[in-house]
Amino acid sequence: MSNQDETERSTKLRNNLLETQVGKGITQAIESKLVKREDLWITSKLWNTYHAKEHVRAACLKSMKDLNVDYLDLYLIHFPIAQKYVPFETRYPPEWSYDPELKLPFTESIVQVDVPLSETWAAMEELKKEGLVKNIGVCNFNCALLREIMKTCTIKPAVNQVELHPYLTQDKLVKFCRRNGIHLTGFSNLGAPSYVELGMVGDPTHMRVCIVLRTYIVGR
């Protein structure tokens, strides 16, 4: 097995176990009376392959089962992209590639399907009405996509999670979300390279940069 194959295998294994492991930690913390369930805020996300209305609830229940909880505080549409359905028993999580065995280039491995955002969002609203989730929201949505949802929704998104940092300030989106009462949360707050290790431990210059960036982010 090549190093690349081993890395891919390890990544899939890690992702597959992540929510299950978190669920075990949550259960242990509650059973040992370190916390109460209502003291925790637990968020999960709907992956692209489960956008069709008949798959949204099943995907949510799968996350709840893995996390060992009877409700989620927040459930987010991960991307405004619908991909071809992959059953849980075939591969979970399915990730981006529809068939990893084909070893296709990344852009060719993604199989998109036509599922309207309105259909996915309506199914998300049903989760909230049923009491499976307390809040519903989206990730990586721009103003136009938010407007599209808000044209037909009965429950507007509580949260929009996007990349947000001094090199990508998203001023228009920030104003739109504030105006419409949508909470905006940021990822990659140190910029795109924060997806990988920054190697800043013990470096005072880098630490000062982090403090400045943190002040900027909190100030927004």
N, C-alpha and C positions, 0 to 999 in steps of 0.2 A: 504494500500500500504506500503510495507517495505521500510526502508531507502535506501536499494540498488536499488530497483525499482525506487524510487523517484530520486535518483542520476542519474540513467541511463536516465530517462525521461528528467531531467533538462539538461543533457549533450547534448542529441539529439536536444532539443529545442534551446540551445545556438548555436550549430554548424549550425543548419538550418537557424538561423537568422543572423549569423555573417556577411556574405558577403552582405546581404541586409542592415544591419545596417551600415556597412562601406560605402556602396553605398549612403545611405542617408547623411552621413557625407561629402562624397566627393561632392555630389550635392550642399549641403548647403555652403560648402567652396567656390566652384566655383561661385555660384549664388551671394554670398555676396562679391565677388571679393577679397577674402583673397588670393586666388591663381588662376593661370591659369592651365588648364588641362596639358599643356606641361611642367609645373613646377613639376608635380607629376610623380612618378615612381610606377606603379601599377602592381603587380604580382599576378597570380593565378596559380592553379595547376590542372592537369588532374588526377582524381581519378582512382583507379585500375579497376573499373567496366566499364570504358568507353574506354578501350584500342582498341577495334575493330574499324576499319577505319570508319565505318558508324556511330559511336557514338562520335568520337573525336570532330568534329565540333559542334555538338549539345551541348556537355558538355561545350565547350568554350563559346558558345553563351549564355548558361544558366548563367555562371559566369559573363559575360559582362552585361547581363540584370540585375542581382542582384546588381552589382556594379554601374549600370547606366552609363556605358562608351561605347564608340563606337570602342575602341581598347584597348588592353593590352600591356604594355611595355615588359612584360616577361610572358611566359606560360611554365610551367614545368611539365614533367611527374613525378608524386609524388613518385612512386615506380616502380621498374622493375618487377612488378607482375601483371598479368592479372587475374581478378576475373569475375565471372559470372555476366552478365548484370542485373542491377536493374533499371527499368524505373523511371523517375523523379516522376511520379504520385504515384508510389508505396511507395517510401521512398527517401528523399533527405535531406542531403547527406546520401548515403547508408551505410557508414562506413565499418567495416571489415566483420561483420556477414551477411551472405546471408539472413538468416531468424532469426532475434533476438527472435521471439516468441518461438522458439524451446529451448532456454536457453541451448544451447550446450556449452561444453568447448571451449575456444577460438580457439585452433588449429583445432577443428572439425567443427567449424562454418564457416570457410573460404572455399569457393568453387572456385578453380582456373580453368582457361580455357586456351586453347592453342592458344594464339595470338602472333605471332612473333613480336619482338621489331621493326623489319624493317617495318612492316605494320603500327604500331602505329606512328613511327617516320615519315614515308612518309605522313601520315595524318597531323602530326604537321607541316611539311614543307608546306603543302597546306594552312594552316592557315596564315603562314607568307607571302606566295605568294599572298594570297587574301587581305592582309593588315589588317587582324583582330588582329594580334599580331606583335610587332616590333622585338621581339627576342624569340627564343625557346631554351629550355634546359631540364635538367634532375635533379633528386634527387636520392641519395643513389645508384649511379652507381660506380662500381669499374672499374679498367683498362680494364678488359676483356669485360665488357658490353659496355664500350665506344668504344673499338675497333670494336665490333660487329656492332654498329650503323655506325661507320665511314667507314666500308667496302662498304656500299651501299648508304650512304647519299649524297645528293646534297648540303645540308646546315648542317654544323656540329653544335653540341650543343654550345651555347654561354656560358652556365653556368652549373656547376655541384654542387649541394648543398648536403653536407654530414656532418655527425657528425665529429667535428674536435676540439681537445683540447689537452693539454699536456699528457693526458693518452691515447689518440688515435691520434697520430700525422699524420698518413696516408702519410708518406714520399714518398712512391712510387707513390701514386696517385697525390700528389702535384706536383712532378716532371713531371709526364705524362701530367697533365693538362697544366702546364706551357709550356712544349715542343710543345703542340698541340694548343696553343692559346685558351684554354678553361678556363674561369674565374671560380675559386673555391670559393664558399661561405660556411661558417660553421654554423651549429646549435649546440646547447648544448655546447657552448664554455666554460662553467664552469664544464663540465663533465656531465655524465648521470643524476646525481641527480638534475641538473638544470631544469629537466622537472617539478619539484615540487618546492614549495616555499622553499627558502634557509634559511629564518629567520636570515638574516645578518644585518638588520637595527640596527644601533647603536653599532655594535660590531666592534671595531677598528681592531682586528686581522683578522676577515673575510674580512673587507674592504681592508686591505693591500694585502690579497690573491687575491682579485678581481683585484686590480691594477696591480699586477704582471702578472696575467693571461691575462689581457687586453693588457699589453705591449707585451707579447709573441705573442698573436694573431695578433695584428697590425703589429708586426715585420715580420711576415711570409708573 
